[in-house]
Amino acid sequence: MVTVNVHEAKTHLSRLLAQVEDGEEVVIARNGTPVARLVQIRAARGTPKFGSWKGRLTLDDSFFDPLPPEELAAWEGVYDTVDLAGEEET
């Protein structure tokens, strides 16, 4: 791990990035106190393709049935107008 001050980091940023790309960790310090760490990020995976989950996920037909009143109220954030029996309060 290499520690550099802010001025050196600003002056030699390209060199420091090359070191990070080689797997080294760089700490940037202000007045001798570490304030930031430069580390290599993992390479991003490729963009998922549309339809790549086809056939991996199945839904039962009951998934599309209407929700019970108390569950629907919970999803809609309405807790005080429906009691546990599903009857509206007056």
C-alpha positions in Angstrom: 0.0 0.0 0.0 1.3 3.4 -1.0 0.4 6.6 0.9 0.6 10.0 -0.8 -0.3 13.5 0.2 -3.1 15.4 -1.7 -0.6 17.5 -3.7 1.3 14.5 -4.9 -2.0 12.7 -5.7 -3.1 15.7 -7.8 0.2 15.9 -9.6 0.7 12.2 -10.3 -2.9 11.0 -10.6 -2.3 9.1 -13.9 0.7 7.2 -12.3 -1.3 6.4 -9.2 -4.2 5.1 -11.3 -1.8 2.8 -13.2 -0.6 1.5 -9.8 -4.2 0.8 -8.8 -4.8 -1.0 -12.1 -1.9 -3.2 -11.3 -3.6 -4.2 -8.0 -1.9 -1.8 -5.6 -3.9 0.2 -3.1 -3.2 3.9 -2.7 -4.1 6.0 0.3 -4.4 9.7 0.0 -3.6 11.7 3.2 -4.1 15.3 4.2 -1.5 16.5 6.6 -0.5 12.9 7.3 -4.0 11.8 8.1 -5.5 9.2 5.7 -8.7 10.5 4.1 -9.3 8.4 1.0 -8.3 5.1 -0.5 -7.9 4.4 -4.2 -8.7 0.7 -5.0 -9.4 -1.1 -8.2 -13.1 -1.7 -8.9 -14.2 -5.1 -10.1 -14.9 -5.2 -13.8 -18.6 -4.8 -14.5 -20.4 -7.8 -15.8 -21.9 -7.5 -19.2 -25.3 -6.0 -19.7 -28.1 -8.5 -19.1 -29.9 -9.4 -22.3 -33.7 -9.1 -22.5 -35.2 -12.6 -22.0 -32.2 -14.1 -20.4 -34.4 -15.4 -17.5 -36.9 -17.0 -19.8 -37.9 -20.4 -18.5 -36.1 -19.9 -15.2 -39.1 -18.3 -13.4 -42.6 -19.7 -13.3 -45.7 -18.1 -11.7 -48.7 -20.0 -10.5 -52.0 -18.8 -12.0 -53.1 -17.7 -8.5 -50.4 -15.0 -8.7 -52.8 -13.0 -10.8 -55.8 -13.4 -8.5 -57.0 -10.3 -6.6 -55.4 -9.7 -3.2 -57.3 -10.2 0.0 -58.6 -6.8 1.3 -56.2 -6.7 4.3 -53.1 -7.4 2.1 -54.3 -4.9 -0.5 -54.7 -2.3 2.2 -51.2 -3.0 3.5 -49.8 -2.5 -0.1 -51.7 0.8 -0.4 -50.6 2.0 3.0 -54.1 2.0 4.4 -54.0 0.3 7.8 -56.8 2.0 9.7 -59.8 1.5 7.3 -59.7 -2.2 7.1 -59.7 -4.5 10.2 -58.2 -8.0 10.3 -61.5 -9.6 9.2 -61.4 -7.5 6.0 -64.5 -5.5 6.8 -64.4 -1.7 6.5 -64.7 0.3 9.7 -67.1 3.1 10.0 
